[in-house]
C-alpha cells in the first residue's frame, strides 16, 4: 500500500469510528440495544475507537517503514482531531434529534 492510500484509509476509518458511538444504539457495537444509550457509554466507546484508530495508524506506519516515536503533543493533537471528526455524530445525536429521541 502506498503512503497516500494509507493516509486516506486512516482518515476514513477515523471519521467512521469517531461517529459510530453516536449512530449505533448498541453497547460497544456488539452488546444489547439501549435506548437511550448513556453518555458515559458513548464517551467510553469514543475512547476505545480512538485507541483502535491510533493502533491502525501505527500498524500501517510500521508496515510502510520505520515507526517514529511520538511525544505527548502528538497524542493531544490526535485526540483533539478525533473528537472534532466526531462532531457531526454529536450534532445528530444531541442537537438535531434531541437527547431523548432514541
C-alpha positions in Angstrom: 0.0 0.0 0.0 1.4 3.4 -0.9 1.5 6.2 1.6 -1.3 8.3 0.0 -3.7 5.4 0.2 -2.7 4.6 3.8 -3.3 8.2 4.8 -6.8 8.2 3.2 -7.6 4.8 4.8 -6.7 6.0 8.3 -8.7 9.3 7.8 -11.8 7.4 6.6 -11.6 4.9 9.4 -11.2 7.8 11.9 -14.3 9.6 10.6 -16.4 6.4 10.8 -15.0 5.4 14.2 -15.5 8.9 15.7 -19.2 9.0 14.6 -20.1 5.3 15.3 -20.9 5.7 19.1 -23.4 8.4 18.2 -25.2 6.5 15.5 -25.2 3.0 17.0 -27.7 2.2 19.8 -25.7 -0.9 20.8 -23.2 -1.0 23.6 -19.6 -1.4 22.3 -21.1 -2.2 18.8 -22.0 -5.8 19.8 -23.8 -5.6 23.0 -27.5 -5.2 23.7 -29.5 -2.3 22.3 -30.0 0.5 24.8 -32.3 3.4 24.1 -31.3 6.0 25.1 -27.6 5.0 25.4 -26.0 6.7 28.4 -23.4 9.5 27.7 -20.8 7.6 29.7 -21.0 4.7 27.4 -20.7 6.9 24.4 -17.5 8.6 25.8 -16.1 5.1 26.7 -16.8 3.9 23.1 -15.2 7.1 21.7 -12.1 6.5 23.7 -11.9 2.8 22.6 -12.4 3.8 19.0 -9.7 6.5 19.2 -7.2 3.9 20.6 -8.1 1.4 17.8 -7.8 4.0 15.1 -4.4 5.1 16.6 -3.3 1.4 16.6 -4.3 1.1 12.9 -2.3 4.1 12.1 0.8 2.8 14.0 0.4 -0.6 12.3 0.3 1.0 8.8 3.2 3.2 9.6 5.3 0.3 10.7 4.4 -1.6 7.5 5.4 1.3 5.4 8.7 2.0 7.1 10.2 2.7 10.5 7.7 3.9 13.1 8.7 7.2 14.7 8.4 7.8 18.4 5.8 10.4 19.3 5.7 12.9 22.2 2.6 13.9 24.2 1.9 16.7 21.7 1.1 14.2 19.0 -1.4 12.3 21.2 -3.1 15.5 22.3 -3.5 16.7 18.7 -4.7 13.3 17.6 -7.3 13.2 20.4 -8.5 16.7 19.5 -8.7 15.8 15.8 -10.6 12.6 16.7 -13.1 14.5 18.8 -13.5 17.1 16.1 -14.2 14.3 13.5 -17.0 13.0 15.7 -18.8 16.4 15.8 -21.3 15.5 13.1 -22.5 12.5 15.0 -22.7 14.5 18.2 -24.8 17.1 16.5 -27.1 14.5 15.0 -27.5 12.6 18.3 -27.9 15.5 20.8 -28.7 18.7 18.9 -30.7 17.7 15.9 -32.8 14.8 17.1 -32.9 15.7 20.7 -31.5 14.0 23.7 -34.4 11.7 24.4 -35.5 10.8 20.8 -33.6 7.5 20.9 
